[in-house]
Amino acid sequence: MHFARVTGTVVCTAKVPSWRGQRLLLMQPTDPHGVPQGRHLVAVDLVSAAPGQRVFYVRGREAANALPDADNPADAAIVGIVDDVRAPEAATGDVPAGTSRGPGGG
Amino acid sequence: MFLARVVGDVVATIKHPALEQRKLLLVQPLTGDGAPVGRPSIAVDSVDAGVGDHVLVVDEGNGAAQVLQRPRGPIRTVVVGVVDEVAGA
């Protein structure tokens, strides 16, 4: 599982039937300190996350398994909302100055 | 599987039911000689590992489900061993 920040919602009126009733969120993957990493992803939301919140997500087949019916094509799923990351030492070497390590607003 | 160092833990009140009662560890992957490489992952603990431990991590859903004795679910990254020694790295 990896960290991300929710940046928006994705609405699709026409979508695969197995996603009916599921929320899709746009998110920016981050490192443990909240620094953006790579491109945005769209993920199925299992925890009622909101834009601005820090979350963690799973990728691959396990994302589809997160839904009540695993027979669906999801390849990313938000499975938790981050309250806190407790890392006594810097988890990744260089942390840009002024980077927020808190869960952030939202 | 990969070698990693536990560098922290993650607190999450709201999470998928499959993650309830599970300790979530922040693990930094390591090279064979112990240098950090790549980005940290969040892993479910199964061996009572803690911050600072050198660990073995599996990143595959079937193995994860087997270790956690659950049906296949959304978990794929699990700490499955605490490493005592790596020889010949």
N, CA and C atoms of all chains as a GROMACS GRO file, in nm:
protein
  585
    1MET      N    1   0.084  -0.119   0.000
    1MET     CA    2   0.000   0.000   0.000
    1MET      C    3   0.088   0.124   0.000
    2HIS      N    4   0.038   0.231  -0.057
    2HIS     CA    5   0.114   0.355  -0.068
    2HIS      C    6   0.026   0.474  -0.032
    3PHE      N    7   0.093   0.587  -0.007
    3PHE     CA    8   0.022   0.708   0.032
    3PHE      C    9  -0.022   0.789  -0.089
    4ALA      N   10  -0.130   0.864  -0.071
    4ALA     CA   11  -0.174   0.959  -0.174
    4ALA      C   12  -0.254   1.069  -0.106
    5ARG      N   13  -0.275   1.178  -0.181
    5ARG     CA   14  -0.368   1.280  -0.135
    5ARG      C   15  -0.481   1.288  -0.237
    6VAL      N   16  -0.605   1.289  -0.187
    6VAL     CA   17  -0.720   1.297  -0.275
    6VAL      C   18  -0.728   1.440  -0.329
    7THR      N   19  -0.738   1.451  -0.462
    7THR     CA   20  -0.741   1.583  -0.523
    7THR      C   21  -0.874   1.614  -0.591
    8GLY      N   22  -0.959   1.515  -0.607
    8GLY     CA   23  -1.086   1.545  -0.673
    8GLY      C   24  -1.173   1.422  -0.685
    9THR      N   25  -1.289   1.441  -0.742
    9THR     CA   26  -1.381   1.330  -0.763
    9THR      C   27  -1.398   1.309  -0.914
   10VAL      N   28  -1.427   1.187  -0.952
   10VAL     CA   29  -1.448   1.154  -1.092
   10VAL      C   30  -1.589   1.098  -1.105
   11VAL      N   31  -1.669   1.159  -1.191
   11VAL     CA   32  -1.807   1.114  -1.210
   11VAL      C   33  -1.820   1.054  -1.349
   12CYS      N   34  -1.866   0.932  -1.355
   12CYS     CA   35  -1.890   0.865  -1.484
   12CYS      C   36  -2.032   0.812  -1.483
   13THR      N   37  -2.118   0.870  -1.566
   13THR     CA   38  -2.254   0.818  -1.574
   13THR      C   39  -2.252   0.681  -1.639
   14ALA      N   40  -2.179   0.670  -1.747
   14ALA     CA   41  -2.164   0.539  -1.812
   14ALA      C   42  -2.036   0.475  -1.762
   15LYS      N   43  -2.050   0.362  -1.695
   15LYS     CA   44  -1.932   0.292  -1.648
   15LYS      C   45  -1.962   0.144  -1.640
   16VAL      N   46  -1.861   0.063  -1.617
   16VAL     CA   47  -1.883  -0.082  -1.613
   16VAL      C   48  -1.982  -0.113  -1.501
   17PRO      N   49  -2.075  -0.206  -1.527
   17PRO     CA   50  -2.181  -0.234  -1.429
   17PRO      C   51  -2.128  -0.273  -1.291
   18SER      N   52  -2.013  -0.338  -1.286
   18SER     CA   53  -1.960  -0.384  -1.158
   18SER      C   54  -1.913  -0.269  -1.070
   19TRP      N   55  -1.908  -0.147  -1.123
   19TRP     CA   56  -1.871  -0.031  -1.041
   19TRP      C   57  -1.993   0.050  -1.000
   20ARG      N   58  -2.111   0.001  -1.029
   20ARG     CA   59  -2.231   0.076  -0.994
   20ARG      C   60  -2.232   0.103  -0.843
   21GLY      N   61  -2.259   0.227  -0.808
   21GLY     CA   62  -2.265   0.262  -0.667
   21GLY      C   63  -2.129   0.291  -0.604
   22GLN      N   64  -2.021   0.273  -0.679
   22GLN     CA   65  -1.888   0.300  -0.624
   22GLN      C   66  -1.844   0.441  -0.658
   23ARG      N   67  -1.772   0.501  -0.562
   23ARG     CA   68  -1.716   0.634  -0.585
   23ARG      C   69  -1.576   0.622  -0.645
   24LEU      N   70  -1.549   0.708  -0.743
   24LEU     CA   71  -1.416   0.715  -0.802
   24LEU      C   72  -1.353   0.848  -0.762
   25LEU      N   73  -1.231   0.843  -0.712
   25LEU     CA   74  -1.161   0.965  -0.671
   25LEU      C   75  -1.032   0.980  -0.749
   26LEU      N   76  -1.000   1.105  -0.776
   26LEU     CA   77  -0.870   1.138  -0.836
   26LEU      C   78  -0.773   1.163  -0.722
   27MET      N   79  -0.655   1.105  -0.731
   27MET     CA   80  -0.559   1.124  -0.622
   27MET      C   81  -0.417   1.139  -0.676
   28GLN      N   82  -0.336   1.207  -0.597
   28GLN     CA   83  -0.195   1.227  -0.628
   28GLN      C   84  -0.112   1.138  -0.534
   29PRO      N   85  -0.048   1.034  -0.585
   29PRO     CA   86   0.040   0.955  -0.498
   29PRO      C   87   0.149   1.043  -0.434
   30THR      N   88   0.185   1.011  -0.311
   30THR     CA   89   0.288   1.088  -0.240
   30THR      C   90   0.385   0.993  -0.171
   31ASP      N   91   0.494   1.051  -0.119
   31ASP     CA   92   0.581   0.972  -0.032
   31ASP      C   93   0.525   0.982   0.111
   32PRO      N   94   0.590   0.919   0.209
   32PRO     CA   95   0.533   0.921   0.345
   32PRO      C   96   0.520   1.061   0.405
   33HIS      N   97   0.594   1.158   0.350
   33HIS     CA   98   0.589   1.295   0.402
   33HIS      C   99   0.487   1.381   0.329
   34GLY      N  100   0.420   1.324   0.231
   34GLY     CA  101   0.319   1.399   0.158
   34GLY      C  102   0.371   1.468   0.032
   35VAL      N  103   0.495   1.440  -0.006
   35VAL     CA  104   0.551   1.501  -0.126
   35VAL      C  105   0.502   1.424  -0.249
   36PRO      N  106   0.443   1.494  -0.348
   36PRO     CA  107   0.388   1.427  -0.466
   36PRO      C  108   0.491   1.339  -0.537
   37GLN      N  109   0.446   1.221  -0.583
   37GLN     CA  110   0.532   1.126  -0.652
   37GLN      C  111   0.457   1.074  -0.774
   38GLY      N  112   0.506   1.102  -0.893
   38GLY     CA  113   0.446   1.044  -1.012
   38GLY      C  114   0.313   1.105  -1.050
   39ARG      N  115   0.244   1.036  -1.140
   39ARG     CA  116   0.122   1.092  -1.199
   39ARG      C  117  -0.002   1.060  -1.115
   40HIS      N  118  -0.107   1.135  -1.141
   40HIS     CA  119  -0.234   1.112  -1.072
   40HIS      C  120  -0.291   0.975  -1.109
   41LEU      N  121  -0.369   0.920  -1.018
   41LEU     CA  122  -0.441   0.795  -1.043
   41LEU      C  123  -0.587   0.816  -1.009
   42VAL      N  124  -0.673   0.738  -1.071
   42VAL     CA  125  -0.813   0.731  -1.032
   42VAL      C  126  -0.831   0.600  -0.956
   43ALA      N  127  -0.893   0.608  -0.839
   43ALA     CA  128  -0.910   0.490  -0.755
   43ALA      C  129  -1.053   0.479  -0.707
   44VAL      N  130  -1.098   0.356  -0.685
   44VAL     CA  131  -1.226   0.332  -0.621
   44VAL      C  132  -1.209   0.362  -0.472
   45ASP      N  133  -1.307   0.433  -0.416
   45ASP     CA  134  -1.297   0.476  -0.276
   45ASP      C  135  -1.380   0.383  -0.187
   46LEU      N  136  -1.314   0.315  -0.093
   46LEU     CA  137  -1.384   0.223  -0.003
   46LEU      C  138  -1.405   0.283   0.136
   47VAL      N  139  -1.355   0.405   0.159
   47VAL     CA  140  -1.355   0.458   0.296
   47VAL      C  141  -1.419   0.597   0.305
   48SER      N  142  -1.494   0.636   0.203
   48SER     CA  143  -1.559   0.768   0.200
   48SER      C  144  -1.460   0.881   0.224
   49ALA      N  145  -1.352   0.877   0.152
   49ALA     CA  146  -1.252   0.983   0.162
   49ALA      C  147  -1.301   1.108   0.089
   50ALA      N  148  -1.241   1.222   0.122
   50ALA     CA  149  -1.282   1.349   0.062
   50ALA      C  150  -1.160   1.419   0.006
   51PRO      N  151  -1.181   1.507  -0.093
   51PRO     CA  152  -1.068   1.582  -0.148
   51PRO      C  153  -0.991   1.654  -0.038
   52GLY      N  154  -0.859   1.650  -0.046
   52GLY     CA  155  -0.772   1.709   0.054
   52GLY      C  156  -0.720   1.610   0.156
   53GLN      N  157  -0.790   1.499   0.171
   53GLN     CA  158  -0.748   1.403   0.274
   53GLN      C  159  -0.631   1.319   0.227
   54ARG      N  160  -0.551   1.280   0.326
   54ARG     CA  161  -0.439   1.190   0.302
   54ARG      C  162  -0.489   1.047   0.320
   55VAL      N  163  -0.461   0.962   0.224
   55VAL     CA  164  -0.514   0.826   0.224
   55VAL      C  165  -0.403   0.728   0.191
   56PHE      N  166  -0.435   0.599   0.202
   56PHE     CA  167  -0.346   0.499   0.144
   56PHE      C  168  -0.429   0.406   0.056
   57TYR      N  169  -0.362   0.352  -0.046
   57TYR     CA  170  -0.433   0.277  -0.148
   57TYR      C  171  -0.354   0.152  -0.183
   58VAL      N  172  -0.426   0.057  -0.244
   58VAL     CA  173  -0.362  -0.066  -0.290
   58VAL      C  174  -0.379  -0.073  -0.441
   59ARG      N  175  -0.279  -0.127  -0.508
   59ARG     CA  176  -0.286  -0.141  -0.654
   59ARG      C  177  -0.285  -0.288  -0.692
   60GLY      N  178  -0.327  -0.314  -0.817
   60GLY     CA  179  -0.324  -0.450  -0.869
   60GLY      C  180  -0.453  -0.523  -0.840
   61ARG      N  181  -0.447  -0.654  -0.851
   61ARG     CA  182  -0.566  -0.738  -0.834
   61ARG      C  183  -0.631  -0.715  -0.696
   62GLU      N  184  -0.548  -0.682  -0.597
   62GLU     CA  185  -0.602  -0.664  -0.462
   62GLU      C  186  -0.694  -0.542  -0.454
   63ALA      N  187  -0.684  -0.451  -0.549
   63ALA     CA  188  -0.776  -0.336  -0.551
   63ALA      C  189  -0.917  -0.385  -0.583
   64ALA      N  190  -0.930  -0.472  -0.681
   64ALA     CA  191  -1.062  -0.528  -0.714
   64ALA      C  192  -1.116  -0.609  -0.597
   65ASN      N  193  -1.027  -0.680  -0.527
   65ASN     CA  194  -1.069  -0.759  -0.412
   65ASN      C  195  -1.122  -0.674  -0.297
   66ALA      N  196  -1.094  -0.547  -0.299
   66ALA     CA  197  -1.140  -0.459  -0.190
   66ALA      C  198  -1.290  -0.433  -0.199
   67LEU      N  199  -1.347  -0.448  -0.320
   67LEU     CA  200  -1.491  -0.426  -0.335
   67LEU      C  201  -1.568  -0.549  -0.288
   68PRO      N  202  -1.694  -0.530  -0.249
   68PRO     CA  203  -1.771  -0.646  -0.200
   68PRO      C  204  -1.775  -0.760  -0.302
   69ASP      N  205  -1.788  -0.727  -0.431
   69ASP     CA  206  -1.779  -0.829  -0.534
   69ASP      C  207  -1.647  -0.809  -0.609
   70ALA      N  208  -1.558  -0.904  -0.596
   70ALA     CA  209  -1.423  -0.889  -0.650
   70ALA      C  210  -1.419  -0.897  -0.803
   71ASP      N  211  -1.534  -0.932  -0.865
   71ASP     CA  212  -1.537  -0.946  -1.010
   71ASP      C  213  -1.558  -0.809  -1.074
   72ASN      N  214  -1.455  -0.728  -1.073
   72ASN     CA  215  -1.462  -0.593  -1.130
   72ASN      C  216  -1.321  -0.554  -1.174
   73PRO      N  217  -1.310  -0.450  -1.259
   73PRO     CA  218  -1.180  -0.422  -1.318
   73PRO      C  219  -1.094  -0.318  -1.244
   74ALA      N  220  -1.123  -0.288  -1.118
   74ALA     CA  221  -1.045  -0.185  -1.047
   74ALA      C  222  -0.898  -0.225  -1.038
   75ASP      N  223  -0.808  -0.128  -1.058
   75ASP     CA  224  -0.665  -0.155  -1.039
   75ASP      C  225  -0.603  -0.063  -0.934
   76ALA      N  226  -0.688   0.019  -0.871
   76ALA     CA  227  -0.642   0.101  -0.758
   76ALA      C  228  -0.762   0.123  -0.667
   77ALA      N  229  -0.742   0.106  -0.537
   77ALA     CA  230  -0.852   0.124  -0.442
   77ALA      C  231  -0.800   0.190  -0.315
   78ILE      N  232  -0.874   0.293  -0.270
   78ILE     CA  233  -0.838   0.361  -0.146
   78ILE      C  234  -0.894   0.278  -0.031
   79VAL      N  235  -0.805   0.233   0.060
   79VAL     CA  236  -0.847   0.142   0.167
   79VAL      C  237  -0.827   0.200   0.306
   80GLY      N  238  -0.780   0.324   0.318
   80GLY     CA  239  -0.766   0.382   0.451
   80GLY      C  240  -0.741   0.531   0.446
   81ILE      N  241  -0.783   0.599   0.553
   81ILE     CA  242  -0.756   0.742   0.568
   81ILE      C  243  -0.646   0.758   0.672
   82VAL      N  244  -0.540   0.828   0.637
   82VAL     CA  245  -0.424   0.840   0.725
   82VAL      C  246  -0.453   0.940   0.836
   83ASP      N  247  -0.444   0.895   0.962
   83ASP     CA  248  -0.450   0.987   1.075
   83ASP      C  249  -0.311   1.042   1.104
   84ASP      N  250  -0.213   0.953   1.103
   84ASP     CA  251  -0.078   0.994   1.141
   84ASP      C  252   0.023   0.894   1.087
   85VAL      N  253   0.141   0.944   1.051
   85VAL     CA  254   0.254   0.859   1.016
   85VAL      C  255   0.361   0.885   1.120
   86ARG      N  256   0.395   0.782   1.196
   86ARG     CA  257   0.495   0.799   1.302
   86ARG      C  258   0.626   0.737   1.254
   87ALA      N  259   0.716   0.823   1.210
   87ALA     CA  260   0.845   0.778   1.160
   87ALA      C  261   0.955   0.851   1.236
   88PRO      N  262   1.019   0.785   1.333
   88PRO     CA  263   1.118   0.852   1.415
   88PRO      C  264   1.235   0.906   1.336
   89GLU      N  265   1.275   0.834   1.230
   89GLU     CA  266   1.380   0.886   1.143
   89GLU      C  267   1.316   0.918   1.010
   90ALA      N  268   1.383   1.001   0.930
   90ALA     CA  269   1.330   1.028   0.797
   90ALA      C  270   1.320   0.897   0.720
   91ALA      N  271   1.203   0.870   0.665
   91ALA     CA  272   1.182   0.742   0.596
   91ALA      C  273   1.250   0.739   0.461
   92THR      N  274   1.268   0.853   0.402
   92THR     CA  275   1.331   0.856   0.269
   92THR      C  276   1.438   0.961   0.271
   93GLY      N  277   1.549   0.955   0.308
   93GLY     CA  278   1.652   1.056   0.295
   93GLY      C  279   1.610   1.201   0.292
   94ASP      N  280   1.599   1.256   0.174
   94ASP     CA  281   1.581   1.400   0.161
   94ASP      C  282   1.435   1.440   0.168
   95VAL      N  283   1.407   1.529   0.260
   95VAL     CA  284   1.272   1.582   0.271
   95VAL      C  285   1.281   1.732   0.246
   96PRO      N  286   1.216   1.782   0.142
   96PRO     CA  287   1.223   1.925   0.114
   96PRO      C  288   1.178   2.008   0.235
   97ALA      N  289   1.245   2.118   0.261
   97ALA     CA  290   1.211   2.201   0.375
   97ALA      C  291   1.067   2.250   0.362
   98GLY      N  292   1.001   2.259   0.475
   98GLY     CA  293   0.866   2.313   0.475
   98GLY      C  294   0.760   2.214   0.432
   99THR      N  295   0.799   2.088   0.412
   99THR     CA  296   0.702   1.989   0.371
   99THR      C  297   0.617   1.947   0.489
  100SER      N  298   0.488   1.948   0.471
  100SER     CA  299   0.398   1.909   0.578
  100SER      C  300   0.404   1.759   0.600
  101ARG      N  301   0.415   1.718   0.724
  101ARG     CA  302   0.413   1.574   0.754
  101ARG      C  303   0.280   1.537   0.817
  102GLY      N  304   0.195   1.634   0.841
  102GLY     CA  305   0.068   1.605   0.906
  102GLY      C  306  -0.034   1.554   0.806
  103PRO      N  307  -0.150   1.513   0.858
  103PRO     CA  308  -0.253   1.460   0.770
  103PRO      C  309  -0.316   1.566   0.681
  104GLY      N  310  -0.298   1.692   0.713
  104GLY     CA  311  -0.348   1.796   0.625
  104GLY      C  312  -0.497   1.822   0.641
  105GLY      N  313  -0.541   1.928   0.581
  105GLY     CA  314  -0.682   1.967   0.593
  105GLY      C  315  -0.769   1.888   0.498
  106GLY      N  316  -0.894   1.917   0.498
  106GLY     CA  317  -0.981   1.848   0.407
  106GLY      C  318  -1.114   1.836   0.470
  107MET      N  319   0.951  -1.136  -0.275
  107MET     CA  320   0.979  -1.086  -0.140
  107MET      C  321   1.095  -0.988  -0.148
  108PHE      N  322   1.100  -0.897  -0.055
  108PHE     CA  323   1.213  -0.804  -0.052
  108PHE      C  324   1.253  -0.776   0.092
  109LEU      N  325   1.377  -0.732   0.104
  109LEU     CA  326   1.428  -0.692   0.235
  109LEU      C  327   1.393  -0.547   0.258
  110ALA      N  328   1.362  -0.513   0.382
  110ALA     CA  329   1.324  -0.375   0.412
  110ALA      C  330   1.360  -0.344   0.557
  111ARG      N  331   1.357  -0.216   0.587
  111ARG     CA  332   1.375  -0.168   0.724
  111ARG      C  333   1.243  -0.105   0.767
  112VAL      N  334   1.195  -0.140   0.885
  112VAL     CA  335   1.074  -0.074   0.936
  112VAL      C  336   1.114   0.066   0.983
  113VAL      N  337   1.056   0.168   0.921
  113VAL     CA  338   1.095   0.305   0.953
  113VAL      C  339   0.983   0.383   1.022
  114GLY      N  340   0.868   0.319   1.041
  114GLY     CA  341   0.760   0.391   1.108
  114GLY      C  342   0.635   0.309   1.111
  115ASP      N  343   0.529   0.367   1.162
  115ASP     CA  344   0.400   0.301   1.152
  115ASP      C  345   0.295   0.402   1.116
  116VAL      N  346   0.181   0.351   1.073
  116VAL     CA  347   0.076   0.435   1.018
  116VAL      C  348  -0.050   0.417   1.104
  117VAL      N  349  -0.107   0.528   1.147
  117VAL     CA  350  -0.229   0.525   1.226
  117VAL      C  351  -0.345   0.563   1.136
  118ALA      N  352  -0.446   0.476   1.130
  118ALA     CA  353  -0.563   0.502   1.046
  118ALA      C  354  -0.687   0.449   1.117
  119THR      N  355  -0.775   0.539   1.156
  119THR     CA  356  -0.898   0.497   1.224
  119THR      C  357  -0.997   0.440   1.123
  120ILE      N  358  -1.008   0.508   1.010
  120ILE     CA  359  -1.102   0.465   0.907
  120ILE      C  360  -1.026   0.386   0.802
  121LYS      N  361  -1.060   0.257   0.790
  121LYS     CA  362  -0.990   0.173   0.693
  121LYS      C  363  -1.080   0.058   0.652
  122HIS      N  364  -1.037  -0.010   0.548
  122HIS     CA  365  -1.112  -0.124   0.496
  122HIS      C  366  -1.126  -0.228   0.608
  123PRO      N  367  -1.244  -0.296   0.616
  123PRO     CA  368  -1.264  -0.396   0.722
  123PRO      C  369  -1.154  -0.502   0.728
  124ALA      N  370  -1.094  -0.534   0.613
  124ALA     CA  371  -0.989  -0.636   0.612
  124ALA      C  372  -0.865  -0.590   0.689
  125LEU      N  373  -0.855  -0.458   0.714
  125LEU     CA  374  -0.738  -0.405   0.783
  125LEU      C  375  -0.763  -0.378   0.931
  126GLU      N  376  -0.886  -0.405   0.977
  126GLU     CA  377  -0.918  -0.383   1.118
  126GLU      C  378  -0.828  -0.468   1.206
  127GLN      N  379  -0.782  -0.411   1.316
  127GLN     CA  380  -0.699  -0.481   1.414
  127GLN      C  381  -0.562  -0.518   1.358
  128ARG      N  382  -0.524  -0.460   1.246
  128ARG     CA  383  -0.394  -0.491   1.189
  128ARG      C  384  -0.298  -0.378   1.214
  129LYS      N  385  -0.175  -0.413   1.249
  129LYS     CA  386  -0.071  -0.311   1.265
  129LYS      C  387  -0.014  -0.279   1.127
  130LEU      N  388  -0.010  -0.151   1.093
  130LEU     CA  389   0.040  -0.106   0.963
  130LEU      C  390   0.180  -0.047   0.981
  131LEU      N  391   0.277  -0.105   0.914
  131LEU     CA  392   0.415  -0.060   0.926
  131LEU      C  393   0.459   0.009   0.799
  132LEU      N  394   0.541   0.112   0.817
  132LEU     CA  395   0.603   0.179   0.703
  132LEU      C  396   0.738   0.111   0.680
  133VAL      N  397   0.754   0.050   0.563
  133VAL     CA  398   0.877  -0.024   0.536
  133VAL      C  399   0.952   0.038   0.419
  134GLN      N  400   1.082   0.057   0.440
  134GLN     CA  401   1.170   0.112   0.336
  134GLN      C  402   1.247  -0.003   0.272
  135PRO      N  403   1.222  -0.032   0.142
  135PRO     CA  404   1.298  -0.139   0.076
  135PRO      C  405   1.448  -0.111   0.079
  136LEU      N  406   1.526  -0.220   0.084
  136LEU     CA  407   1.672  -0.210   0.092
  136LEU      C  408   1.737  -0.288  -0.020
  137THR      N  409   1.858  -0.247  -0.058
  137THR     CA  410   1.940  -0.329  -0.147
  137THR      C  411   1.997  -0.445  -0.066
  138GLY      N  412   2.065  -0.537  -0.134
  138GLY     CA  413   2.124  -0.651  -0.065
  138GLY      C  414   2.223  -0.610   0.042
  139ASP      N  415   2.290  -0.496   0.022
  139ASP     CA  416   2.387  -0.454   0.124
  139ASP      C  417   2.329  -0.353   0.223
  140GLY      N  418   2.198  -0.338   0.221
  140GLY     CA  419   2.132  -0.262   0.327
  140GLY      C  420   2.107  -0.115   0.300
  141ALA      N  421   2.131  -0.069   0.177
  141ALA     CA  422   2.106   0.072   0.146
  141ALA      C  423   1.960   0.091   0.104
  142PRO      N  424   1.898   0.202   0.146
  142PRO     CA  425   1.759   0.226   0.106
  142PRO      C  426   1.748   0.238  -0.046
  143VAL      N  427   1.642   0.181  -0.102
  143VAL     CA  428   1.621   0.191  -0.246
  143VAL      C  429   1.471   0.195  -0.272
  144GLY      N  430   1.428   0.284  -0.360
  144GLY     CA  431   1.286   0.290  -0.394
  144GLY      C  432   1.204   0.356  -0.286
  145ARG      N  433   1.073   0.360  -0.311
  145ARG     CA  434   0.986   0.432  -0.218
  145ARG      C  435   0.930   0.340  -0.111
  146PRO      N  436   0.908   0.393   0.008
  146PRO     CA  437   0.853   0.312   0.117
  146PRO      C  438   0.710   0.266   0.086
  147SER      N  439   0.674   0.151   0.143
  147SER     CA  440   0.540   0.096   0.131
  147SER      C  441   0.477   0.085   0.269
  148ILE      N  442   0.345   0.071   0.269
  148ILE     CA  443   0.274   0.039   0.393
  148ILE      C  444   0.248  -0.111   0.390
  149ALA      N  445   0.290  -0.181   0.496
  149ALA     CA  446   0.275  -0.326   0.502
  149ALA      C  447   0.199  -0.365   0.628
  150VAL      N  448   0.124  -0.474   0.617
  150VAL     CA  449   0.056  -0.530   0.733
  150VAL      C  450   0.155  -0.619   0.808
  151ASP      N  451   0.159  -0.606   0.939
  151ASP     CA  452   0.254  -0.684   1.019
  151ASP      C  453   0.196  -0.821   1.053
  152SER      N  454   0.279  -0.925   1.045
  152SER     CA  455   0.234  -1.057   1.090
  152SER      C  456   0.331  -1.122   1.187
  153VAL      N  457   0.439  -1.054   1.218
  153VAL     CA  458   0.543  -1.116   1.302
  153VAL      C  459   0.581  -1.028   1.421
  154ASP      N  460   0.496  -0.930   1.453
  154ASP     CA  461   0.523  -0.839   1.564
  154ASP      C  462   0.655  -0.764   1.546
  155ALA      N  463   0.677  -0.716   1.426
  155ALA     CA  464   0.796  -0.636   1.398
  155ALA      C  465   0.775  -0.493   1.448
  156GLY      N  466   0.885  -0.422   1.466
  156GLY     CA  467   0.876  -0.284   1.513
  156GLY      C  468   0.976  -0.195   1.443
  157VAL      N  469   0.968  -0.067   1.474
  157VAL     CA  470   1.054   0.032   1.410
  157VAL      C  471   1.201  -0.004   1.434
  158GLY      N  472   1.280   0.000   1.325
  158GLY     CA  473   1.421  -0.033   1.332
  158GLY      C  474   1.452  -0.176   1.289
  159ASP      N  475   1.351  -0.261   1.288
  159ASP     CA  476   1.375  -0.401   1.251
  159ASP      C  477   1.407  -0.415   1.102
  160HIS      N  478   1.493  -0.511   1.073
  160HIS     CA  479   1.526  -0.550   0.936
  160HIS      C  480   1.430  -0.666   0.905
  161VAL      N  481   1.350  -0.652   0.802
  161VAL     CA  482   1.241  -0.747   0.782
  161VAL      C  483   1.236  -0.800   0.639
  162LEU      N  484   1.158  -0.908   0.624
  162LEU     CA  485   1.129  -0.967   0.494
  162LEU      C  486   0.983  -0.938   0.465
  163VAL      N  487   0.957  -0.887   0.344
  163VAL     CA  488   0.822  -0.842   0.309
  163VAL      C  489   0.776  -0.915   0.183
  164VAL      N  490   0.654  -0.969   0.187
  164VAL     CA  491   0.596  -1.029   0.068
  164VAL      C  492   0.500  -0.927   0.007
  165ASP      N  493   0.498  -0.917  -0.127
  165ASP     CA  494   0.413  -0.818  -0.194
  165ASP      C  495   0.331  -0.889  -0.302
  166GLU      N  496   0.244  -0.978  -0.258
  166GLU     CA  497   0.163  -1.056  -0.352
  166GLU      C  498   0.040  -1.105  -0.276
  167GLY      N  499  -0.075  -1.093  -0.338
  167GLY     CA  500  -0.200  -1.113  -0.267
  167GLY      C  501  -0.227  -1.253  -0.214
  168ASN      N  502  -0.192  -1.356  -0.292
  168ASN     CA  503  -0.218  -1.492  -0.247
  168ASN      C  504  -0.136  -1.526  -0.124
  169GLY      N  505  -0.007  -1.491  -0.130
  169GLY     CA  506   0.080  -1.516  -0.015
  169GLY      C  507   0.034  -1.438   0.106
  170ALA      N  508  -0.008  -1.315   0.084
  170ALA     CA  509  -0.054  -1.231   0.196
  170ALA      C  510  -0.177  -1.292   0.262
  171ALA      N  511  -0.272  -1.339   0.180
  171ALA     CA  512  -0.394  -1.398   0.235
  171ALA      C  513  -0.362  -1.523   0.316
  172GLN      N  514  -0.268  -1.601   0.265
  172GLN     CA  515  -0.230  -1.725   0.335
  172GLN      C  516  -0.167  -1.693   0.471
  173VAL      N  517  -0.076  -1.599   0.472
  173VAL     CA  518  -0.008  -1.562   0.597
  173VAL      C  519  -0.109  -1.510   0.699
  174LEU      N  520  -0.204  -1.430   0.652
  174LEU     CA  521  -0.299  -1.367   0.744
  174LEU      C  522  -0.419  -1.458   0.772
  175GLN      N  523  -0.421  -1.576   0.708
  175GLN     CA  524  -0.528  -1.674   0.725
  175GLN      C  525  -0.665  -1.612   0.700
  176ARG      N  526  -0.674  -1.545   0.585
  176ARG     CA  527  -0.798  -1.480   0.542
  176ARG      C  528  -0.825  -1.520   0.397
  177PRO      N  529  -0.952  -1.508   0.354
  177PRO     CA  530  -0.975  -1.521   0.210
  177PRO      C  531  -0.907  -1.407   0.136
  178ARG      N  532  -0.890  -1.422   0.005
  178ARG     CA  533  -0.823  -1.316  -0.071
  178ARG      C  534  -0.898  -1.185  -0.056
  179GLY      N  535  -0.824  -1.080  -0.026
  179GLY     CA  536  -0.884  -0.950  -0.004
  179GLY      C  537  -0.795  -0.842  -0.059
  180PRO      N  538  -0.804  -0.721  -0.003
  180PRO     CA  539  -0.728  -0.609  -0.058
  180PRO      C  540  -0.584  -0.600  -0.008
  181ILE      N  541  -0.538  -0.696   0.071
  181ILE     CA  542  -0.403  -0.686   0.128
  181ILE      C  543  -0.303  -0.764   0.042
  182ARG      N  544  -0.195  -0.700   0.005
  182ARG     CA  545  -0.091  -0.770  -0.071
  182ARG      C  546   0.047  -0.753  -0.012
  183THR      N  547   0.067  -0.658   0.079
  183THR     CA  548   0.200  -0.632   0.132
  183THR      C  549   0.202  -0.666   0.281
  184VAL      N  550   0.279  -0.769   0.317
  184VAL     CA  551   0.280  -0.819   0.455
  184VAL      C  552   0.425  -0.843   0.499
  185VAL      N  553   0.456  -0.800   0.622
  185VAL     CA  554   0.586  -0.831   0.682
  185VAL      C  555   0.578  -0.975   0.732
  186VAL      N  556   0.662  -1.063   0.677
  186VAL     CA  557   0.653  -1.206   0.706
  186VAL      C  558   0.774  -1.260   0.782
  187GLY      N  559   0.874  -1.176   0.807
  187GLY     CA  560   0.989  -1.227   0.883
  187GLY      C  561   1.073  -1.113   0.936
  188VAL      N  562   1.139  -1.140   1.049
  188VAL     CA  563   1.239  -1.046   1.100
  188VAL      C  564   1.375  -1.107   1.069
  189VAL      N  565   1.456  -1.035   0.993
  189VAL     CA  566   1.583  -1.088   0.943
  189VAL      C  567   1.690  -1.081   1.051
  190ASP      N  568   1.751  -1.195   1.078
  190ASP     CA  569   1.863  -1.196   1.172
  190ASP      C  570   1.993  -1.160   1.101
  191GLU      N  571   2.009  -1.216   0.981
  191GLU     CA  572   2.136  -1.198   0.912
  191GLU      C  573   2.117  -1.225   0.764
  192VAL      N  574   2.186  -1.150   0.680
  192VAL     CA  575   2.192  -1.179   0.537
  192VAL      C  576   2.338  -1.206   0.506
  193ALA      N  577   2.368  -1.325   0.462
  193ALA     CA  578   2.508  -1.360   0.434
  193ALA      C  579   2.533  -1.354   0.285
  194GLY      N  580   2.652  -1.312   0.248
  194GLY     CA  581   2.693  -1.312   0.108
  194GLY      C  582   2.629  -1.206   0.022
  195ALA      N  583   2.582  -1.098   0.082
  195ALA     CA  584   2.514  -0.992   0.006
  195ALA      C  585   2.613  -0.915  -0.080
   0.00000   0.00000   0.00000
